[in-house]
């Protein structure tokens, strides 16, 4: 079984009786303190429970994981949707030193993008592009922290293709905005921890209407990955009260550019017309005007 798809607590319980004495101590600590253990190195976890680092590593392999890093990843997946904002805020102490914190945060963003590149299924990405171009109408759903991603995708997608609607909370309920969805439409659902239950409910509804769904999320164990026809994964790991949206934004940029390349001939005329309107109504300051004002 894929390390990332293991039900960790169930695996520990099923294997508990055959673990060594030291490994049982580790298992008991993890089951009671999984939110703390998830961010400990093998050395630190061993120190806390009073066993050697090698015992921690053997504990991971005895559960069927390829190594301790895989066990740690499973722990982090487990807590993504369970930690409260207050608990996650306490983890921000890792960034308390401004200079060290700045570099750690930027480095984490870089690692998220690298992991996104490494895990990307290009065939799935191309099928998503095809689905967007073939859809009669496109609905984009991203609530709470994912709202910014949904708005960004909706803004540019609205330039490239016809009939794009961003579904958001407001004067009307999200279900009212998506009520007329059909099997000829496409719904793009964006969801990151802590996963919005409302997003999941809406996607379950449109699935019942035989509508095709594209999911943009952080992991294949995300709730929406089980519903979506196609799932694009962009990592968002950040040991803080906020999630990193850098990799998801980069993925969305790639999606927009790929569609723009496919539709280059069609949108060239559109942008030429826009340039005329922008110039006529002074939407943007020209360099010449700026230069004159500087004088």
Order of alpha helices (4+ residues) and beta strands (2+ residues): alpha-alpha-alpha-alpha-alpha-alpha-alpha-alpha-alpha-beta-alpha-beta-alpha-beta-alpha-beta-beta-alpha-alpha-alpha
